[in-house]
Amino acid sequence: MKRLVSIVAAIAITATLFTGCGTKSEDKGTQKGSQTTSQQQSKKPVNMQLATWGNDAHKKMYEGMLAKYKEKNPHVSAEVLLIPFNDYQQKMSITKAAGQAPDIAWLSEMMLPQFMETDQLQDITKLTTDKEYDFEDINPGTFDPVKKDGKYYGVAFSTPPTLLFYNKTLFKEKGLKTPIELFKEGKWNYDEFLKASKAITNKDKGIYGAKLVVSDWKAWYINTVDLVWGFGGDVFSADAKKFTFNSPEGEKALQMYIDMMFKDEVHPKPGDQITFESGKLGMYVNTLSYMNIAKSIKDFEWDIAPLAVGPKNTYTRTGFAAYTMFKVDNDPKADEKLALFKYLTSKDSMAITAQYFVPPRKSILTSDEFKKLYPEHIQESFKVTILDRLNTAKVATTPKNFAKINTEVQIFYDLLYTKSITVKDALKKMEEKVEPLMK
């Protein structure tokens, strides 16, 4: 960003100097500059859309970045579309089918398989040989979800391990060791997690020990997959061809999730929108993007830590999301779209978006500027929780028919939330409904 501002300033100063002098060589320079400006202004106006499921803060950030882009490309106007996460995939499918898809779109690990398998994304492999772009600066492991048959179809902008925000004040009041202290001692496991949740819960004050629901109660997959991994199971097979949730490991994970709400009562009940920033939660699972809200908390002390370690696995889910472009035959905006795509995924742009998202560019991850984006009091925890765990985090497997599978599974989660079915029966019926959809 600083580099971009400096360049714009330099151009402005140079233009002023040329205007104030009258030699022939300087006049030629002025004429050349005028021709360049004239050429930019004479280009046909291009309107583009960037689709996201973020929040107002994200939207404001992107609008600022796009305004800077327009300063150098006055013929390009770009609009930021903010679409609710649960409606996002369907919205993309509908607009693509209607030939009205956004020019550049966020896609999560759960959405990518649908569009990758049906060949609806634009191949961006040419960027691998673009020296100015510096493709090698991007962590190669982040391309796995957007790479097929040796070709690339997107660039990640968010690769954070799921983490735990915890209310340090509540832990102190109960005389408990904090999650980060227990993690450093090698003792931060499910038993300690539940013990702390029970100790912190205070029904009279409306305080709960923990909340595993990131943002939406219907997002069942991201709300429980870390638990399933911790017990040694998985929701889908590695090749995304089998529904493996209905297993002893899956049952233990789902039972723990439900028991936290209805048996132990240490977790908010379904539908409850209680927030961490309210001070009513001891622990809250989310990704780094929540940091912007957490930074504004003044009423209590807080910190971050890795998720509790399960009895079988220590994997942490990566909240993967990438910039992509939908394929359009004979696209008249193809060159302009790729140019904007390069801008959004450049080092300068990712240095800006790093305030919300863990970037895939190595040059940013290792920079002092990246560390300074986050509060001083969490710097040590940040290294342990984020940087040290990037190599052990993994993207959750998602079948290409996930949109339909998601709807079917949610039916049984709703039954669990109303205590209308047992965990064992719910998993059995999920398998019966989902298996045919995966073939």
N, C-alpha and C positions, 0 to 999 in steps of 0.2 A: 504493500500500500504506500509506504514512504517513498519507495522507488518511483511509483506512478506519479505521486504528487510532485516529486523533484523534477521529473521529466517534463510535466506540464508547465511548471514554473520556469524551467530553463527555456522552453519554447517561447513562453511569453516574454522573457527578458530579451532573448535574441531578436524577436520580432520588433521590440521597442527600439533596440539599437539600430536595426536596419532602417527603421522609419526616420530616425534622427540624422542619418548620413546620406550623402548623395553621390558616392563614387559609382562608376559603371559596374564594377564587380558586385558591389553591394546591391545595386538596383537589380542585377540578375538574380541574386539570392532572394530578393524580395519578390520578384516575379515568380520564381520557382515555388516559393512558399505560398504565394497567392494561388498559383495553379493547383497546388496540392489541396488547399482549403476549398478551392472552387470545385475540384473533382469530388471531394467528400460531400460537399453540399449538393452536387448535381446527381449523386447516386439516388436511385429509386428508394423511397422510404420503405423500411422493413419493420413490421410489427411482429414481436415474438412473445411467447409465454413460457414462464418457468413455473412448473407445478411442484408444490411441496405440501406436506402435512404438518408443518411446524406450527409455531405460535406467532403472536404479534411481534415479539422481539426478533425472531428469525426473519420475518417479513420485512421489518424495518431495516435490518442489516443488509438484506439482499437488495432492497430498493436503493440504499446508499451505494452499493457496489455497482449496480446497473446504471445509476446516474453518472458515476465516474466513467463507466464504459462509454456512455453516450457522449461525454465530452470529447473523446477521441474518435467516436463513430456517430456523428450527429444524425445520420440517416437511420439509425437503429433505435427503436423504442421497444422496451421489454416490460411486460407486466408480470407480477408475482401472484400466482394463484394459491390460495390457502384452502386446502381441502381436508376435512376430518379424516383421521387415519382409517377408521372403520369403513368409510365410504370410498376411500381412495382407489383401491384396486378395481372396484366395479366402475368407478368413474373413468379410470384410464381405459378400461376395456370398451366401454360404451363410446367414448370420444374417438378412440382409435377406429372402431368399426364404422363410425359415422364420418371418418376422414377429418375430424376436428381435434385431434390429439394435440396436447401442448408440444412446443418445439423441443424443450428440454424438461425432463421429469425426474424427480427423485423416485427410486424404486428400492424397496427393502429386500432383505434376503427371502422373505416369504412371498414376495410378488414376482421376483425375477424369473423363477422357473416357468411360469405361465407364458411370459413374453419371449423368453429365450427359446423354449421348445417349439414355439409356433413361428419363429423367425420374424418377429415384429420389431426387433431393435436394430438400430443402425450400427454397422461395423465401424469401429474407430481405430482399427489396427494401424492405419497410416501414422498415427501419433507416436508409435514406437520408434520411428526413425527420424522424428522431428527433433533436431539438436537443440533448438531454442526451448522446446517444451521440457526437455530433460526427463524423459520417461523413466530412466534408471533411478531417479530420485524417489520414485514411488515404491513402497514396500511390495515386493512381488506376491507375497501371500494374500494380499488384499484383492488380487484379481481372480481368485478361484471362482467366486460366484458369478463373475461376469465374463468368463472365458469359456469358449467352446470350439473344439476342433482347431485349436491354435489361433483363433481369432478373438479379438477383444470387443466387448459391446457396452462398456461403461467404465467409469472411474469412481472408486469409492471416495466419499467425502467424510464418512463417519465410521470408525472402526473401534468403538470403545468397549472394553470389558464391562459387563454389568457389575454394578458396585452397590455398596450399602452406605447410605447416609444415616448417621446416628446422632441422637440427641445426647450430647456429652453431659449436659446438666442433669438429665434424668438418671444417667448411669452413676454420676457422682452422688446424687441424693440417696440412691439405694446402696451405695458403697460397693458397686460392682466394678470389676475390671472391664475396660472398654474392649470392643471388638478388635481394635488395632493392637492392643496390648496382648490379648489372647492369641491373635494371629502370629505375632512375633514369637510367642512362646510355643507355637505349634499346637495350640489347644482350641482354636476357633472352629468348632464342629457343630453339628446339628443339636447335640445335647446341650452345649453351652448356649447356643442360640435360643433354644426353647426355655432354658432356665432363666436367661435374661429377660425374655419376653414375658414370662409369668411374673417375675419380680417387679417389672416396670408397670404392668397393667394395673390401672386403678379405675374400676367401673364408676365409682362415685364422681370422679373428676372427668370421666370420659376419655381417659388415657389408655391407649393400646400399646402393647409391647412391640408389635411389628406389623408391617403391611407389605405384602409381596406383589400386590397389584400395581403395576407401573403407572397406568393412567386410566385404562378402560377395563371394566369387569368382563367384557366380552372377548378381550384379547387373551383367551385361555392358554394359548400356546406359549407366549412369552412369559405369562404369569407362573407357569409351572414346569417348564422344560428344565430349568436349572436344578430343581428338586429331583426330577426324574434322573438326570445325569448323576446327581450326587449319590443316588441309591444304586447306580450301576446300570440303569436301563436307558431307553430312548423312546421317543414318541414314534419316530419313523426309522426304518432301516437306512443304512448309509447310502444305498443306491436309490432311496426314495420310492421303493416299489412295494414295501410292506408296512402295515400299521402295527408297530411293536409296543404300543402303549399298554395293551392288555397283557401284562406280565407281572410276576411277583414284585419286581422292582418298581414298575409303574404304579401298582396298587399301593405300595408303601408310601410312595411320593404323594399320590393324590389323597391318600387317607390323612397324611400329615397336614396337607393344605386345608382340607375340610375340617379336621379336628381343631386346628388353630382357631377356626371361626366358631364352631358349635360345641365343642367339647371343652377345650381349654379356655376359649373366649379371650384369646390374646390378640386377635386379629379383627379388624372392622368387619361387620357383616356385609354381605353382598349388596352393592348399590351405594354403600356409604362412601361419600366423597371427601372424607377427612384428609387433611393435608399435613405433610411433615412440617411446613412452615408455621402451622398453627401451634406447634409445641405439644401436640396431643399424640405424637407417635414416637416411640423409642427408637425404632429402626425402620428404614424405608428403602426398598429396592428400586433403583432407577439407573439411568445411564448418565454420562457426563453432561448431557444437554440440560439436565435439571440444575446444574451448578449456577446458572444465571439467577434462578430464583433463590437458591440457597445463600448466595452471596449477599442478598438483601436482609437476611435474618439477623436481627439485633437483640431479640428477647431471650435468647439462650445460646449456650455454646454448642457447636456441632462439629463433626469431623466425618471423614469417610474411611471405609475399610473394605477389604475383599469380602465376597459372600462367604458364609460359613461353609466349611468343607464337609461333604457328605461321607458316609462310611465306605464308599467304593471308588468314587472319582473326584477329581479336583478341577474338572473342566469349568470354565466360565463362559457364558454365552457372550458373543460379540454382537452388539446392536448394529449390524451392518446395514449401510445404505449407500447407494451410488447415484451419480448423475448418469442419465441415459438419454438417448434420442430415439424416438420412434421412426422406423423406416418409412419413407415416402418415395414412391416411384417418381422419377423425373422432378424431384423437388427443386423449385426455383430458388428456395432459400437455403439450399444445402451448404454453400460456402459460408454464408453469414451465420448459420447455426453452428457449424464446426468452429468458427472463430469465437463465438460466444462461449461455446463449450470449453475451448482451450483457456479462455479467460477465467472461467469459473473454477477450473481445475488447476490453474497455475499456482506457483509458489506464493505469489503476492496475495491472491484471493484466498488460498487456504490458510494463510497466516491470519487473515481476518476471521474466517469461519471457525478457526481453532478456539475461539472464545466459547463456542458451544459444542464443537465436535472434535473428537480425537482424529487428526488428519493422517492420511497414509504416507505423506511425504516425509522422508527421513530427515531432511534438512530442517524441517520445522520441529519435529519431535525432539530433536537434540539441541534445540536453540534455547538460550536464556529467555528470549522473548516469550516462548511458549509457557515456560514456568511462571513468568510474571503475570500471565493472564488469570491466575488463580490465587485465592487468598493466601497470605503468608502463613497462617496458622495450620494449613493443611499440606504444606509443601512436602514434609517427610512422608505423610500418609499417601500423598499423590504418587510418589515414586513407587511405593510398595503396592498400592492398589491399582494403578493404571500402567505406568511404564514397565514395571517388572513383570506384569502379567499379560502383556500384549502377545507374547509368543505362546502362551498356554490357553489363550481364548480361542474359541472356535465358533463358526457360523452354524446355526441350527439347520439341519436338513429339512428341505421343504419340497413336497411333491408338486408337479406342475398343475395338478387339479386342486390345489389347496383352497381356492375360493369356495368350492362346493363342500369340501371336507370340513372346512372351518364352520360352515353353517350347520352341518349335521352334528358335529361334536358339541357345539355350543348348546344345542337342545338338551343334551345330557348334563352339561354343566349347570344349566338353569334348573334342572330337576334336582341336582345335588344342592344347589343354593336354596331350594325350597324344602329340602330334606324329604323329597318324594321318592328317592331311590338310594340304594346303597352304592358304595364305591365299586364293589366287585361287580354288581349288576350293570352299573353305568359303563364300566370298561368293556364288559362283554357285548353290550348293545352297541357301543361305539364301533367296536371291531366289525360287527355284523353290517353296520351301515357304511363304514369307510372302506373296507377291503374291496368291494366291487368298484368303488370310485378310483382305486389306484391301479386298476388293470388296464 
